[in-house]
Amino acid sequence: MGRPLIGVSTYLESGARWGVWELEAALLPAGYPRLVQRAGGLAVMLPPDDPAQAAATVARLDGVVVAGGPDVDPVRYGAERSPRTGPAAPERDAWELALIRAALASGTPLLGICRGLQLLNVALGGTLVQHIDGHVKDAGVFGHHEVTPVPGSLYAGVVPEVTAVPTYHHQAVERLGDGLRASAHAADGTVEAIELPGSSWVLGVQWHPEAGEDLRVMRALIEAT
């Protein structure tokens, strides 16, 4: 058998530049496919598409990763937009929410990274804090802070010790979605990981494992396929 096929959602950006070209492009930082590859999987990109095709797409995959990216549109969780919330990405919101719901319905292993954790929470009826301080070092620069696993959680079974992780986010979980539990926290109390007990394998992490060297979370996803 071949390596497990892991779909990773992507940006869709106008004005991307490479060589002599400046065009709209589906973008994915190389750290994501490299993390999948190093953990033993085969990465495929899932740029925004028709949400009605999400279930058929997920059916062809062994696992799904919802990647980091722009802020989730507050309309998705019934909140007024804060002045500190970034521009909406409606195509991406719709597609990734559909991917999450398809993965949950089919029991396909699912990992949400940063924005992906937030969308998982929103997909299950949770809400977000639209701005927190202290989790972005400088624009375009990953910081690091420690996260502490919740004993007995899925995440604690993968990473049992307090760990320093690469971080870059200014939004976070407020109210947990239906059935979700927090499985790691930062020192300031921010929810740093969530999971869905009773599911096949569903985990969201608020940090960026693709920007670090620890393969354990991605390996756990791949081993669950």
C-alpha positions, 0 to 999 in steps of 0.5 A: 500500500502507498502512503496515506493521502492527506488533503491540506486546504490552501489559500486563494490569493490574487496578485501572487508573484513568481518569475515573470508572473503576477496571477491569482494562485492557490497557495500553501506554505511549503512547511505543510506538505513537508510536515505531511511528507516527513510524518509518512504521508502524501500531501495533496492541495485542496484549494477552495472549491464548490462546498457541495463537492466536499463529501466526495473529495473527503471520500477520496482521502485518508486524512484532512488537514485544515491549514492556517490562514485569515480570520474566520468571518464573524458572521459564521459564529453570529458575532459583530465584526471587530475593527481588529478582525482581518478581511473575510475569505468567504470562499475559503470559509465555505469550503473548509467548513464543508470539508470539516463537516464531511470529515466529521460525518465520514469519520475521516481523521481531521487535524485543524491548524490555527485557523483550522482549529477555529473553524472546527470550533465554529463548525460545531457551534462555538464562538471565537475571541476576535483579538488577544494579545501576546501570541504574535511576536512580530508581523510575519514572524513566529513566536514560541510559548509553552502549551500544557496538555490536559491529562487524559486527552487525545492530545496528551496521549500524543504529546504528554509533556509541556512543550514550546510551540511555534505560534502566530495568532490573534484570535482564539476559542471563546465558547467551545462547540458542541461535544468539543473539549479543550485538550491543551492551554497556554500559560494565560489560559488560552485554549491551545488544542481541542478535540472531539471525544467519541470521534475517530480522530479529530484534533485542532491545535492553535499553533503551527506544527509546520513551522517546527520540528515536532512530528508527533501530531502529524504522525498521530493523524497519519497513524489514525488513517 
